[in-house]
Amino acid sequence: NQFVYAFQRLSGDRLLAAGAFTTFNGVAANRLVRLASNGVVDTNWSIGTGFNSTVYTIEVRPDGRILAGGAFGGFNGVQRLAIARLLENGGLDTSFTPLTFSFAVNSIATLGDGTVVVSGGFSTLVGQVRRNFAQLTVDGSNVVGGSFAPGLLSPGAVARVLPVAGGQIVVAGNFDFANASARSHVVRLNA
């Protein structure tokens, strides 16, 4: 009944779909649904009451857990601000203690070392300047600092991140500069 913003393919030709919807083909599904290979809602999989607002991005990790980012403030009544991790069965992964984002997370990608790169419209995380783009530890509980310093991507939000060969990351969004160099809406960053 509303937009779908992200798809992820699962084993057995099943799909996960995420977005702003609260029903999918007439079946209750709060912003995340699993579909069988024929496109029918998989009623054997349940997320309970689900997300309380829009999910913009999902990523299925190698262990089957699902990272979700968006403009939501909670999942099944548990506070999760803009990022959450679900178990393969659709339940909330309470071992994932994510940071609190002040603005929506638009994109999530896992790097080769297991750390997570997130993008959106935020400006700081845990007191560190991270304008629209940050790398999180594997468990999502802290910002990776040190040599990972992408600089400011300005003036607008980052829409998508994509890891590529050699540890590099392609970043796309509504920005004109990266590290004070003119870069109109897309830039490739080194690891």
N, C-alpha and C positions, 0 to 999 in steps of 0.2 A: 504493500500500500504506500510505499515511499521509495526513495532512491536506494540503490545498491552502489556502494563505493568501492568494495574490494571483494575479490574472489581468491581462493587458494584451493588448488587441487590436492586431493587426498588419495591414498591407496584405493584400489578397486574402482577407480573413476568416479569417486564421490567428490563433492565440492562443499566448501564452506563459503557462505556469502555473508557479508557484513554491510551495514549501512544505517539508514535512518528509519527503516520500516519497523512496524510492530506486528505485522502479519505478513505471511508469505503464502500466496495461493490460498488465502482464507484460513491458514493455520497460524495460531499465535506464535510469534517468534520475535522477541525483543532485541532487534538489531543484529542478531547472529543466528544463522540457521545452517544445518547440515542437510545436504541434498543427496539422494541416492543417484546412481549413474543415469537413471531415466529422468532426473530432474524433479522427482517427487520429494516432498519433505520427509526426512528420516525421523519418524516418530519414536524410534528406539533411542534417540539421542536427545537429551534435554539439558537446557541451561537454567531451568527454573524461571524466575521472573526476569532474569537477564540484565542487560544494561539499561540505565535510566536515561540515556541520551545517545546521540549518534556515534557510531564506530566508523572511523575513516580508513583504518588499515588493520590488517591481520597478517600474521606470519606463523606458519606451522614450523616448530623447531624439530630437529632430527629425532628427539625423544617423543614426539607426538603432542607435546604441550603447545598451546596456542597463545601467542602474544597479541594483544589487541590494544590499539590506540585510538583516541578520538576526543570528543567533547563531553564525555560522560563524567559523572561524579561518583558512580557506584555500580556495583554488580551484586545482584541478589541481596540488596540492602546493606552490603558491606562497602565502606568508603574506598574508592579507588579513583583518584583524580587523573584522568586522561590516559592512564596506562594500567593494564592488568594482565595477568597470565592465568590461563585456564588449563585444567588437566585435560587429558585426551577424552575423558568421559563427559566434559562440559562443565564440571564443577570448578569453583575458584581454587587456584593454587595458593594456599596461604603461606607456603614457604617462600614465595616471591614477595619481597617487601619493597615495593617500588617507591621511588621518589614522588613528591607531590609537584605536579606541573601547574603553573598558573594559567596556562592557555592550552588549547587543543594540541594533541599529537597527531600529525598528519601522515607520518610514515615511520616504519620500523624496519630495520634490516640487521641481520646478525653477521658479524665479521668472522673471518677464519679462526680467530682466537677465542670465539665464543662471546665476546663482548657485543653489546647491542648499541646501534646507532639510532637515534630518534631525531625527528625534525618536526617543526611546527611553528608557532608564533610566540614562543616564550623568550625571555631575555636573560634570566638568571636561574641557576639551580644550585641549591645548597650554598648560597652566597657567592658562587662563582659566576662570572659573566659567561654565558653560553647563549648567544643570540641565535635563536631559531634552530640550533643544531648542537647535539651533544652526544658523547659516547658514554655509556653506562657500563658498570661492572657486570659480570655474568649474571649475578643474582638481582640486578636492577636497583641495588640499594645505595649506590654512590656514583658520582661523576668521575670518569677517568680524566686525570689531569696530566701533568708532566708533558711529554712530547706531543700529546694530542691537543693541538691548539689551532682550530680552524679559523680563528679570527672572526671578525664580524661579517656576516652576510646581511647586507642592508639594501633597501629600507624595509622590505616586506618578509612575509613568512616563507619558509622552505616547505615545498609541497611533497617532494619525494627524494629518497636517497637510494642508491643502488651500488652495492659493492661490486667491483670488477677485478680483473686479474692483477696480481702484484700488490694486493692490499689497498689499491686506490679506491676512491669513492666518487661516484658521479652524484652531484647535488643539483636539483632543479627547483625553481620556485619564482617568487615575485621579488627578485633582488637585482640590483645593478652593479654591485661591488662585492668582491670577496678579498679579504686581506688588503684592502685599499686599492686593488687592481680592478679595472673595469671588466665586469663579467655579466653580460646581459642574460639573466634567467637560467643559465646552466654553467657549471664549473666542475672540473675534475680535480680532486684533492689527493695528494699523496698520503700514505699511511701515517 
